[in-house]
Amino acid sequence: MTTEPPSLLRSLDRSRSLSERAKKVLAGGVSSDARRTTGVPLYVERGLGPRFWDVDGNEYLDYVLGQGPLILGHSDPAIATAVKAQADRGQAYSAQHEREVEVAETICRLVPCAERIRFNSVGSEAVHAAWRLARAFTGRGRILKFEGHYHGWLDSALYSVHPALDLAGPPEAPVPVAGTRGQTPGGAEALVVAPWNDLDALGRIMERHEGEIAAVTLEPVLCNTGCISPVPGYLEGVRQLCREHGALLIFDEVITGFRLAPGGAQEYLGVIPDLAIFGKAVAGGYPLSVLAGRADVMDLISRGEVGHAGTFNSNPVVIEAASAALAELTRDGGAAYTRLFESGRALMDGIREAAAKAGIPVLVHGPGPVFQVYLTSEPEILDYRAFAATDLAGLQRLQRELLERGVNTIGRGLWFLSNTHGEAEISQTLAAVSEVFAGW
Ligand SMILES: Cc1ncc(COP(=O)(O)O)c(C=O)c1O
């Protein structure tokens, strides 16, 4: 029998009973593996701004934010109004509509690499499209990805995200490790895996696979394994290696897109890829993803040489949400970003101070609108293997203890901010963090 620690929440009885019902009809009781939990699964009744309420009436400050999309918080009024109005005009045309062109024009204006785009619904399928396009454009078969980077749950991509170290090969030349049973046989042969933040190793790997690599794909700030920035000069070096070896450079900006800047990490870091994938924040919480890139590459799709489809692509309700979200994000000279960075900085500083006061070795790193709390005495974490050596069980405990105090965070230590998180929310959060650290 497991004993759960005492909770400061009112009760979780209704969540608990819904979870028991769910387990009989939903595999594992949830609809996505990312929602599996070791504690009591929360059933959410409603969300507003930086907060949500569960079915037992408990209130939470939210730093999960739908795993990133809710950059404008829960139920942003402008998005809600736009979506409600569209619901009366039709929910799926499977035909062209004016707002689709407008939003595409906005994205092409905001995102440096975007000369042409195509819409999809979720990040995983846009990655799939980008890789197909890269293979067709270069006439090569393999994709290079980095250990620790996540590019969705599809068979071709789900390798070496958080591999067991005894299977993962040497640090400077990792081998692809499948993420689940049942992946397409032979999938690993279409991939090459490299360590993140090691340009020499990447150069050697690309030489070893000369003429084979269609594209190098990466999260420009690695947000699925800690929150690991590229070391200075690294992305520029990767850009150069791609040119030298005739491979396309693909940024997976599903997390960083519209979160670090209106033009994503490519604007924030000043390195322009050939193709990029966006998702999550682009429609403020509605299911939209975007494949964007150079006209000469994207025109393989324009000419019908590379297939790309989807029943729900540029769904009018979702496109209305994107239109409203992008208008909010670009309003007042990007005031939303000033607030996101300021709140992020204040929260990161506060967590560092609380940890120092309690004598707990903690590293807090990230741009601010997204950041990572590591339990480690290392001064920096630069790749998956260093991340794997931090106290990951401790992070689970931190998540649980914060949740008991009404602060909802991701169990692997990644925090998302919205522009509805202000001073009051940061103070409330830091009070909870200090209390947890004081009793650590
Ligand atoms: C960087 C990155 N790429 C791709 C995906 C897959 O997106 P989706 O879950 O919408 O399929 C994710 C999801 O978290 C992601 O973080």
The ligand as an ORCA input file, in Angstrom:
! r2SCAN-3c Opt
* xyz 0 1
  C       9.649     20.169    -29.375
  C       8.416     19.365    -29.660
  N       8.228     18.875    -30.890
  C       7.135     18.174    -31.220
  C       6.167     17.914    -30.273
  C       4.957     17.129    -30.645
  O       3.840     17.954    -30.666
  P       2.385     17.350    -30.453
  O       2.316     16.824    -29.060
  O       1.477     18.526    -30.684
  O       2.214     16.293    -31.487
  C       6.326     18.400    -28.978
  C       5.315     18.127    -27.934
  O       5.495     18.375    -26.778
  C       7.486     19.143    -28.653
  O       7.701     19.613    -27.418
*
